[in-house]
């Protein structure tokens, strides 16, 4: 492993830790971390969490942004804050989805991204 990739791994891990701390701070529900390396080149990790209301969903997303900024990192984008039924915070290697439970159930992101790839099945 090169120094650059070791640094990238630790940055990604730090980012994920900050995201989880922010979600815990405001009592997010059913937080799930999904490793999507090898399944997409878009990100390494998806974090999915539920809020109890649109106000809670927006507050959770805002807290994620605040926590990562405190660590000197900045989101690439934040989508869905107006309706706040599903807010996506794009942090590059980590993508955070904060959703209302009914929206989360309808789209089923956990089911979509937890499907094994042929390589996963062969390794397991």
trRosetta pair geometry for C-beta under 8 A, 3 or more apart (Angstrom, degrees):
i j d omega theta_ij theta_ji phi_ij phi_ji
1 5 5.2 -120 -167 85 86 118
1 6 5.3 103 136 -61 118 90
1 9 7.8 -20 -168 -8 140 140
2 5 4.9 88 55 13 82 98
2 6 6.9 -142 95 -6 41 88
3 6 5.6 -55 -146 37 32 113
3 7 6.2 34 154 -21 65 106
4 7 5.7 -56 -151 35 29 112
4 8 6.4 30 151 -21 64 105
5 8 5.3 -48 -144 35 38 115
5 9 6.4 43 154 -22 66 100
6 9 5.8 -51 -151 33 31 112
6 10 6.5 24 154 -13 64 106
7 10 5.9 -59 -148 40 31 106
7 11 6.2 34 152 -21 66 107
8 11 5.6 -53 -145 36 31 113
8 12 6.2 31 155 -19 65 107
8 93 7.6 151 179 -74 91 151
9 12 5.8 -57 -149 37 29 111
9 13 6.2 28 153 -18 65 108
10 13 5.5 -51 -143 39 34 113
10 14 6.1 38 155 -21 66 105
11 14 5.7 -53 -146 37 29 112
11 15 6.2 33 153 -22 63 107
11 73 7.8 135 -170 -89 98 132
11 93 7.4 112 106 22 95 148
12 15 5.6 -52 -148 34 30 115
12 16 6.4 29 154 -18 63 105
12 44 5.6 5 -157 57 145 150
12 45 6.9 134 177 3 107 120
12 93 4.3 -83 -112 124 104 153
12 94 6.6 148 -155 -41 76 98
13 16 5.8 -55 -149 37 31 110
13 17 6.4 34 151 -20 64 105
14 17 5.6 -54 -150 36 32 114
14 18 6.4 33 152 -20 65 105
14 71 6.4 170 151 -177 112 145
15 18 5.8 -55 -150 34 30 111
15 19 6.4 32 152 -20 64 105
15 68 6.4 33 -141 -123 79 111
15 71 7.5 -177 -96 94 55 150
15 73 6.1 -65 -103 80 99 176
15 91 5.7 161 -176 144 130 137
15 92 7.8 -89 -141 60 169 100
15 93 6.4 118 59 68 153 107
15 94 4.9 -174 124 6 120 137
16 19 5.6 -51 -148 34 33 114
16 20 6.4 30 155 -16 65 106
16 33 6.9 67 -164 -135 121 132
16 45 5.6 -4 -93 93 124 164
16 47 7.0 160 -139 -58 81 126
16 94 5.4 -178 -78 -98 74 143
17 20 5.9 -58 -147 39 29 108
17 21 6.3 31 154 -21 65 107
18 21 5.7 -54 -147 36 30 113
18 22 6.4 32 154 -20 64 105
18 64 7.9 103 126 -155 86 63
18 67 4.7 167 175 138 93 107
18 68 5.1 119 121 -87 140 64
18 70 7.6 180 -147 63 125 95
18 71 5.1 -88 -90 -17 150 148
18 73 7.5 156 52 40 163 128
19 22 5.9 -57 -152 34 29 111
19 23 6.4 24 154 -15 64 108
19 47 5.3 161 138 18 140 169
19 64 5.5 23 -132 -140 73 103
19 67 7.1 163 -84 87 30 132
19 68 6.9 18 -68 -62 73 109
19 91 7.2 -126 -71 -2 124 161
19 94 6.0 -142 -28 147 151 146
19 96 5.6 -161 -150 -81 129 129
20 23 5.7 -55 -145 39 32 110
20 24 6.2 33 155 -19 66 108
20 31 6.8 110 -130 165 81 150
20 33 7.4 -26 -80 -66 117 126
20 47 7.1 -137 -70 -133 74 143
21 24 5.7 -56 -146 39 29 111
21 25 6.3 41 152 -32 63 104
21 67 5.9 170 84 -155 102 148
22 25 5.5 -47 -150 23 30 119
22 26 7.1 -3 163 9 61 102
22 60 7.5 115 136 -167 95 62
22 63 4.4 160 -175 131 100 93
22 64 4.5 149 105 -91 152 48
22 66 6.9 146 -125 63 125 85
22 67 3.7 -130 -69 -2 115 147
22 68 7.6 -49 -33 -27 146 76
23 26 6.8 -75 -154 50 29 86
23 28 3.8 -40 -174 10 93 141
23 31 5.4 113 132 -99 146 135
23 47 7.4 -145 -34 158 151 130
23 49 5.1 -148 -144 -87 135 167
23 60 6.1 40 -119 -160 70 106
23 63 7.4 149 -72 95 36 121
23 64 6.8 25 -55 -77 79 97
23 98 7.8 -165 -110 -98 105 111
24 27 7.4 30 -171 -78 35 34
24 28 7.0 -63 -67 27 30 94
24 31 7.7 -51 -66 -22 73 160
25 63 5.9 -158 75 -180 122 140
25 67 7.5 170 5 -69 144 131
26 56 7.4 165 152 -160 115 79
26 59 5.7 -172 -161 126 153 106
26 60 5.3 -157 85 -95 136 69
26 63 5.1 -176 -15 -12 133 166
28 31 5.3 78 103 -66 118 104
28 49 3.9 -6 172 178 136 134
28 50 6.7 132 -178 61 80 45
28 51 6.6 -56 -126 -80 74 66
28 60 5.3 91 -86 -130 105 136
28 98 7.0 -96 -127 -127 124 104
29 49 6.8 128 61 -177 46 78
29 50 4.2 -46 75 75 100 100
29 51 7.0 158 20 -92 98 18
29 52 6.7 98 -16 -59 132 80
29 101 7.4 -29 91 -71 138 104
30 48 7.9 -34 120 115 90 88
30 49 6.7 153 82 -144 62 52
30 50 5.0 31 49 14 107 114
30 101 7.9 88 28 -105 141 93
30 104 7.8 132 91 139 136 165
31 47 6.9 -11 -166 -173 92 94
31 48 7.4 157 -153 85 44 49
31 49 4.5 -5 -102 -100 74 100
32 47 7.3 161 82 -156 49 48
32 48 4.8 -11 59 60 99 96
32 49 7.4 180 20 -73 64 54
32 110 5.9 -4 115 -99 165 117
33 45 6.2 -16 -168 -169 92 112
33 46 7.5 158 -157 83 44 52
33 47 5.4 -15 -103 -104 71 77
34 45 6.9 147 77 -159 49 60
34 46 4.5 -10 59 59 103 99
34 47 7.8 -176 21 -79 72 31
34 48 7.0 25 -3 -1 113 107
34 110 6.9 -175 -64 -125 138 65
34 113 5.0 83 146 115 153 130
34 114 6.4 -101 -131 -73 126 79
35 44 7.0 -29 -149 162 70 72
35 45 6.0 -32 -105 -102 51 76
36 39 4.6 -89 -169 58 74 116
36 40 5.2 -7 150 33 118 102
36 42 7.8 -21 112 62 136 90
36 43 6.1 52 64 85 124 84
36 44 6.7 159 59 175 75 21
36 45 6.7 162 18 -100 86 20
36 46 5.6 57 -21 -12 127 101
36 113 5.6 -56 -94 -162 112 119
37 44 5.0 10 -66 -142 96 74
37 45 8.0 -8 -33 -56 87 61
38 117 6.4 -133 135 23 103 153
38 119 6.6 -109 176 74 130 140
38 120 7.7 134 114 -56 137 95
39 113 6.7 118 119 -153 157 77
39 117 5.9 -157 -96 -48 83 124
40 43 6.7 16 96 39 116 64
42 95 7.2 1 131 -32 107 141
43 46 6.5 104 94 -65 136 70
43 92 7.2 138 -114 133 87 34
43 93 5.8 119 -153 -171 73 29
43 94 6.4 118 -167 -95 121 12
43 95 4.6 -113 -58 -12 169 105
44 93 4.6 0 17 -172 110 91
44 94 6.9 -38 60 -70 87 58
45 93 6.6 40 24 143 89 79
45 94 4.8 -15 72 -111 103 78
45 95 7.5 177 93 27 55 63
46 94 7.7 156 -95 -160 22 58
46 95 5.4 -23 -112 69 71 93
46 96 7.8 153 -165 -91 54 28
46 97 6.7 7 -175 1 101 108
46 109 7.1 -135 155 156 148 124
46 113 5.9 -19 31 166 149 176
47 94 6.3 20 -7 -177 109 104
47 95 7.4 -177 26 89 70 44
47 96 4.7 -17 68 -111 105 75
47 97 7.1 178 89 28 53 65
48 96 7.9 170 -80 -160 32 50
48 97 4.7 -8 -112 66 74 107
48 99 7.1 -15 -165 13 88 113
48 104 7.0 124 174 -136 116 115
48 109 5.6 173 -97 83 146 130
48 110 6.3 -127 55 -62 158 88
49 60 6.4 -140 101 170 130 148
49 96 7.4 -12 14 -169 105 93
49 97 7.4 161 27 88 59 59
49 98 5.2 -16 71 -112 93 74
49 99 7.5 152 84 26 44 68
50 98 7.5 143 -111 -163 15 61
50 99 5.8 -45 -108 77 65 71
50 100 6.9 51 -153 -162 88 16
50 101 5.0 45 -152 -74 140 72
50 104 5.6 -73 -89 -17 103 155
51 54 7.7 100 99 -108 128 13
51 55 8.0 -155 154 78 133 45
51 56 3.6 173 -179 109 109 98
51 57 3.6 -162 41 -69 145 61
51 58 7.9 -175 121 9 177 45
51 59 7.4 137 -135 50 140 86
51 60 5.1 -147 -79 -3 118 135
51 98 5.8 45 -25 171 110 102
51 99 7.3 177 19 83 82 21
51 100 6.5 -51 65 -87 81 53
52 56 4.7 55 44 21 75 165
53 56 4.7 98 48 6 73 101
53 57 7.0 -131 95 -5 39 86
53 100 7.6 18 -139 -109 15 102
54 57 5.5 -49 -145 34 35 115
54 58 6.4 34 156 -17 65 105
54 83 7.1 -101 -139 153 127 51
54 84 4.0 100 -172 97 88 111
54 85 6.1 -37 -104 -72 97 57
54 100 6.9 -27 -74 -66 63 120
55 58 6.0 -56 -150 38 29 109
55 59 6.3 28 152 -18 64 109
55 84 7.2 67 -66 132 23 154
56 59 5.6 -55 -144 39 31 112
56 60 6.2 35 155 -23 65 105
57 60 5.9 -54 -150 33 28 112
57 61 6.6 24 154 -14 63 106
57 84 4.7 145 84 173 113 87
57 85 6.8 82 67 -126 172 13
57 86 7.5 -68 -173 -81 145 20
57 87 5.7 149 155 2 99 111
57 98 5.1 153 -157 132 77 104
57 99 6.7 23 -126 -131 127 9
57 100 6.1 -60 -57 -56 140 71
58 61 5.9 -57 -150 38 31 109
58 62 6.2 32 153 -19 66 108
58 81 5.9 88 -127 -152 97 77
58 84 4.1 -40 -54 -123 100 134
58 87 6.5 127 -99 -47 50 149
59 62 5.6 -55 -146 39 31 113
59 63 6.2 34 154 -22 65 106
60 63 5.7 -55 -148 35 29 112
60 64 6.6 35 151 -22 63 101
60 87 7.6 157 77 56 91 131
60 98 4.7 173 96 -145 124 150
61 64 5.6 -48 -152 29 34 114
61 65 6.7 33 151 -16 64 103
61 78 6.5 119 167 -154 120 119
61 80 8.0 -167 -89 82 167 97
61 81 6.6 -145 95 -97 147 91
61 84 7.8 -141 16 -129 134 87
61 87 3.9 -56 -68 115 153 147
61 89 5.5 171 -151 -49 89 117
61 96 7.3 159 -120 111 75 121
61 98 4.9 -143 -61 35 89 142
62 65 5.7 -55 -153 37 34 111
62 66 6.3 35 150 -20 66 107
63 66 5.5 -51 -144 37 34 114
63 67 6.2 34 157 -19 66 105
64 67 6.0 -57 -147 37 27 108
64 68 6.5 17 160 -11 64 108
64 89 5.2 171 103 40 138 173
64 96 5.4 -154 -164 99 163 171
64 98 7.4 -160 -14 -39 139 132
65 68 6.3 -62 -146 40 27 102
65 69 6.2 28 157 -20 64 111
65 75 5.6 -54 -118 -18 91 133
65 78 6.4 -23 -76 -74 132 141
65 89 6.3 -141 -63 -134 85 133
66 69 5.9 -59 -148 37 27 111
66 70 6.5 32 153 -24 63 104
67 70 5.7 -51 -152 29 32 115
67 71 6.9 22 152 -11 62 105
68 71 5.6 -58 -154 40 39 109
68 73 4.6 -68 172 78 93 104
68 74 7.2 155 122 -89 107 18
68 75 6.6 98 80 -53 142 80
68 91 6.1 -125 -130 -121 165 128
69 72 7.6 63 -176 -66 35 12
69 73 6.9 -108 -86 69 30 53
69 74 6.3 51 -101 -97 78 66
73 91 6.9 47 142 -159 127 105
75 78 5.6 47 124 -49 153 91
75 89 5.5 -81 -125 -171 138 88
75 90 6.0 105 -174 71 90 58
75 91 5.5 -63 -114 -88 70 66
76 90 4.4 -64 64 111 101 107
76 91 6.8 165 5 -111 88 15
76 92 5.7 119 -28 -59 125 72
77 88 7.8 13 107 106 93 95
77 89 7.9 -177 95 -151 49 39
77 90 4.5 20 53 40 83 122
78 81 6.1 39 136 -39 110 118
78 87 6.8 0 -174 -177 91 100
78 88 7.2 171 -152 87 44 55
78 89 5.3 -4 -109 -109 85 70
78 90 7.3 -147 -71 20 40 75
79 87 7.0 167 85 -154 49 54
79 88 4.7 -1 55 54 99 101
79 90 7.7 45 -2 -16 100 105
80 83 6.1 -61 -166 53 72 94
80 84 6.7 128 143 -85 82 30
80 85 7.1 -100 -176 52 115 62
80 86 5.1 -83 -162 92 158 62
80 87 4.3 -161 88 -103 110 49
80 88 5.8 91 9 9 125 76
81 84 6.0 19 -162 -74 38 83
81 87 5.7 57 -79 -118 59 117
83 86 7.7 4 91 33 113 65
84 87 6.0 -5 -128 -49 57 111
85 99 6.9 19 148 -150 58 69
85 100 5.0 -49 -157 3 71 120
85 103 5.0 133 155 -53 99 150
86 97 6.7 -17 -166 -166 91 92
86 98 7.4 160 -153 83 42 49
86 99 4.6 7 -109 -109 78 90
86 100 7.2 -84 -59 16 67 78
86 103 5.0 -141 -58 148 106 149
86 104 7.9 157 -101 -64 101 65
86 107 7.7 61 -106 -3 151 150
87 97 7.7 154 80 -156 47 43
87 98 4.8 -10 58 60 95 99
87 99 7.7 -165 25 -72 58 50
88 95 6.7 -10 -168 -177 96 98
88 96 7.0 151 -158 83 46 57
88 97 5.7 -13 -103 -102 75 69
89 95 7.3 163 82 -161 54 50
89 96 4.1 -5 55 59 102 110
89 98 7.4 36 -6 -4 105 105
90 95 5.6 -10 -114 -117 60 87
91 94 4.4 -11 72 70 120 87
91 95 6.7 -169 30 -84 76 37
91 96 6.7 50 -6 -8 114 100
97 104 7.9 133 131 -107 116 92
97 109 6.2 70 63 22 167 173
99 103 4.6 -132 -173 87 110 111
99 104 4.1 139 98 -62 133 91
99 107 7.7 -120 -134 36 161 126
100 103 4.6 84 59 10 86 107
100 104 6.8 -156 88 -9 40 89
101 104 5.5 -57 -143 38 31 114
101 105 6.2 30 159 -19 67 106
102 105 5.8 -51 -145 36 30 111
102 106 6.3 34 154 -23 63 108
103 106 5.7 -54 -148 35 30 114
103 107 6.4 9 163 -1 66 110
104 107 6.6 -68 -144 46 24 94
104 108 7.8 94 159 -71 53 31
104 109 7.2 -69 -150 18 71 100
105 108 6.9 16 -177 -67 31 73
107 112 7.8 -45 152 -14 77 134
108 111 4.2 -18 166 31 110 118
108 112 6.0 120 112 -24 83 91
109 112 5.4 -56 -145 38 36 115
109 113 6.0 11 167 0 72 111
110 113 6.6 -69 -141 48 23 92
110 114 5.6 13 167 -16 64 124
111 114 6.1 -62 -128 40 21 106
111 115 7.2 43 163 -46 56 90
112 115 6.8 -50 -178 -6 25 109
116 120 4.0 -137 -160 89 90 128
116 121 4.9 107 135 -56 133 84
116 124 7.4 -85 -136 21 143 137
117 120 4.8 103 49 1 70 102
117 121 7.3 -138 93 -4 39 86
118 121 5.7 -54 -148 37 34 112
118 122 6.3 33 155 -18 66 107
119 122 5.8 -56 -147 38 30 110
119 123 6.3 27 155 -18 65 109
120 123 5.9 -61 -148 38 28 108
120 124 6.1 10 160 -8 66 114
121 124 6.2 -65 -141 43 26 100
